[in-house]
Structure formats: structure tokens, C-alpha cells
């Protein structure tokens, strides 16, 4: 829950990578914390978007794929 996340990171300063769990969204409000999200979870939304806006969804998935390529190196 939000209370647990706030308590766990109350003295933390830096970046926190999350999977998009809503409770972590509150961490964005704490000065000194930068919340970064997981591309694998974000990519799922672009996969769903293929049905509605294929060209832009494919473009986004290509860019995400390029990021994955960099991480493999």
C-alpha cells in the first residue's frame, strides 16, 4: 500500500525503478526521489495499441526494442 511505500523509502534519495504499481506513484511527490518505470510493463500498452493505432504503436515498440538492444550490450 501507499503507507508501506512511504515508510520504506522515507529517508531514501535517488532513483527507484518500479513496475507501475499505483502505490509507488506517491513516491514521485517526495523531494529527492525519481521514479523510473519498467519498459517491459510499458511495452504491454503499446502491444494493446496495435489494434487501434498500428503505425504509432509499432514505432514505439521499435524504439523500445532499440533500448533493449543497448541493454544487451
N, C-alpha and C positions, 0 to 999 in steps of 0.2 A: 504494500500500500504506500501511499504518499508519505505517511508518517515514518515508516521504516526507511524509505529512501532518504528523507530529510535528516533523520537521526544518523544514519550510516555515513553520510557524506557532509555532515555539518561543519567539520573543520578541514575539509578537503579543498585544495586549489589545483586546478588543472583540467584536463580533458577526460570525459567519461564516454566510452562508446557503449551504446545500448541497442536493443533490438526494437525500439519503438514502443515499449511497454508504457502505457499512459502515465503511470506513477513517476517515471523518470522525467517527464515533461516539466515537473515543478522545479527540477534542478536547474533549468535554464534561468530561473529568476534569481539564483544565488550568485552574487558577485564573485568572480574568480573561477567559476565553473563554466566550461564549454562542453555542451552535449553534442556528440557526433553520433551519427546513426549508421547502421549496418547496410551496406549496399545490397546484400542478398535479400534482406527484407524489403527494401525499397524496390528492387527489381520485380518483385511479385506484382506490384501495382501496374508496372509497365506491361507485364505479360497479360494482365487482365485488359489493359487498354488496347491491346492488339485488335480486339473485336470492334472497338469504337473509333479509333484513330490510328490505323495501322502504320502510316508513314512516320508519324512523330514517335510512336511507341517503339518502332524498330530502330529509329535513330537513337533514342535514349538507351536502348538495350545494347546497341553497338558501342556507344561511349562507355557504358558500364563494363562491357566486355574488355575494352581497352584498359580500363583501370585494373581489372582482374589480371590482364597480361602483365602489367607493371608489377603487381604484387607477386607474380610467379617468379620474377627475375631474381 
